[in-house]
């Protein structure tokens, strides 16, 4: 009972083997439910000019430490680098990791 982010969330014993066998499906499901894929525009000023560029990034947002932990464990197992943006958001922005996410998860549908 209680709000999802205020109570413990964990995988049941019968769920653990499935997630260890197929991290891709777990990551795909979590990203499709609480994630986003978007083009991140960047504007940087140097002494002589303003540089503009864009890149794809994935962000997962969830208030539950446990659910974020389940996602990050699977990302680690898949070799996908991630970083905490803040208390609720996991960011995947490195080029190689985004390429893996594109191949394994694809755009949110």
N, C-alpha and C positions, 0 to 999 in steps of 0.2 A: 504493500500500500504506500501511497504518497506520490509526490511528484517525481517524475523519471530522473531528473538531475539531482534529487535529494536522497535517493535510495540506491543501494548497491545494484549494479547491473553486471551480470556475469553470464558466461556461456554455461549451459547445463552440461553434465558429463557426456550425454549423448550427442551434443552439438560440437564438442571439441574436436573429435576426429574429422568431422566433415570440414571444419574450417581449416584444419591443418593440411588436409588434402587439397583444398581448393580455395586458396586465399583470394584468387581473382574474383570469384563469385561474391565473396563477402565484401571485398572492396567495392566492386561494381554496385552491389545492393545498397551499401552505406552511402556511396557517392550519389546514387540516383535518388535516394531519399533525403539526405541532408547536405548534399554537396552542390557545387556549382563549377562550371567551366566557363571562363570568359577571357576576352582579350584585355590585357592590362596595358593601358597607354602610359608611357613614361616621357616626361619632359625634364631634361637636365640642362642647366646653364653652365657654360664654361666662360672663360674670360672673353672669348672672341665670338661665341655663337650659342644658340640654343639647339640642343640635340633632341630629336623626337624619335621614338621607336615604340614598337608594340611587341608583346609576346603573350602566348597562351599560358594560363595558370589555372590550377584547380584549387578550390578552397572547400574545406569541410567545416561546418559549423554545428556544434552541439554543446549544450550546457553540461552534459554528463562527462565527468572525468573518465568513468569506466568505458563508456562508448567510444570516446576519443582514443582511449588506450587500446581497445580492441582493434580499431582501425589502424593505429600506428604500428601495432605488433604485426599486422598483416602487410602493411607497407614495407616494414623492415624485412620481412621474409621474402618479399618480391624484389628487394633491392631498390626501392623507390625512396629517394631522399625527401624528407619533409621537415618543416619547421613550424613552431608555434608562433602565430602572428600576435596572439593575445590569449587571454584565458579561455576563450571558446572556439578559436579558429585555428585549424591546421592548414598550412599552405604547402602546395607542391608547385614549385616555380623553376627549379633547375632544368635546363634544356633536356638532359638525358632522362630525367624522371618524368617530365611532361610527355616525352615521346613514348615512354613505357605506358603511361596512363592513357594516351591516345590509342595505343594498340590494344590495351587490355580492357579499358573501360569505355572509351569513346565519348562522344558528346552525350550529355544528359538527354534522355528522351521522355 
